[in-house]
């Protein structure tokens, strides 16, 4: 049955005095390190014969839904390996992150969260609840290559080749799941030593070329500028290694007759730039309160729905910036974070050092952390689906966002508006990295909601609930179910675990390995296809309760 229009559920909350006028923020754009002007390369100089080194491709397997079905060191919320496996032993930290006023953007940290919940809180505003588990946000220098950072989405007409240029932070020659890409790297494709195409990487390091006409040999040339050097090539499997020669930046000659996403280059940053507060605030006073170290924020007030999410992540630490008395009485925060500037609603932040301390303090003896329950697999689930390369999310005229599918990264890139009613969207970045937010799964979730009072909703994600949802992954949309029902593990051990996703027969539905963004909507909200492969999720506000 085609997916056209359907009811949805929501989340709404009261924005307590948060839409006040504030000094505008100007975010510095990423600026390439000065380099010489890039010149067109016509032919490659003669090279010695290169003997190809056969390497295996990465083997894709399903992970989950139970913890023992996850490889050691894998995050059960993403199905991916983490940088520091010891952090998997600590409970999650849940942080309330502001999305309005627009001076809160770009936020610090959402791009690192395995899960992000977005919900409407009233007065044309949404807010985020970031779930931080298995790894913490960090500052990653946004040093770019010698070309412009590509902002267009790669849309190969058929077959293609390419993939990614990444920052090899641990210098092991392997493209680890947690490492960042490098934007603005110039990439050239040669056929029989003649230049046939050039492009550059996007902010997350991805690039692609349309599959060219058949030639005897192809070579990809990656340009590097002074702050970089190439990492060791041909280490590990062919999907996670670097293919660039350390001296020339060229790959070995190869033939191709089908899609090949294994052509990568790893770069080493020879000199790390000195960290500076971000964003830069124009006006008086400056943003004196922004930490030099990594942090999450801006942090805002608590909402009733946080209690349900807090409980499903057993022993997790809930962090927000105060709440109305009748709301606070129903929540169990482990930390209240207050702003330090009376004139700026964006001045409450949480340093990563303190985040880890809170997680350690929340750990309970003899209660090991287990947030498993979801299945991850690179292949699409065996469900009816429709193409979905674009998602428009309309919460309010002044609160719009969107997602565009990027085939080269097998993920959705997030876009946001300027809260001016125009509906014009631009890339949504993370303040700590300058890179566009990228999520492999986008889920629109329907849940029962109760009106506590005007503009204060309690979205029922409590135990033993089940409802409809729509999963966007791999450029497709499919109807699924979400559930907080206790299964065998919960019944046996007596602890709750996070919401899980399943089909009509309660079989686990595979998410794509990676991060997940969850939109919560009202029952009257709807999803519709406005053009082929282009979908709109439109939020319809509920009625306020009658005045008693």
Secondary structure by P-SEA (a helix, b strand, c coil): ccccbbbbbbbbbbbccccccccbbbbbccccccccccccccccccccbbbbbbbbcbbbbbcccccccccccccccccccccccccccbbbbbbbccccccccccccccccccbbbbbbccccbbbbbbbbccbbbbbbbcccccccccccccccccbbbbbbccccccccccccccbbbbcbbbbbbbccccccccccccccccccccccccccbbbbbbbbcccccccccccccccccccccccccccccccccccccccbbbbbbcccccccccccccccccccccccccccccbbbbccaaaaaaaaacbbbbbbccccaaaaaaccccbbbbbccccccccccccaaaaaaaaaaacccccccccccbbbbccccccccccccbbbbbcccccccbbbbbccccbbbbbbccccccccccbbbbccccccccccbbbbbbbbbbbccccbbbcccccbbbbbbccccccbbbbbcccccccaaaaaccccccbbbbcccccccccccbbbbbbbbccccccccccccbbbbbbbbccccccc
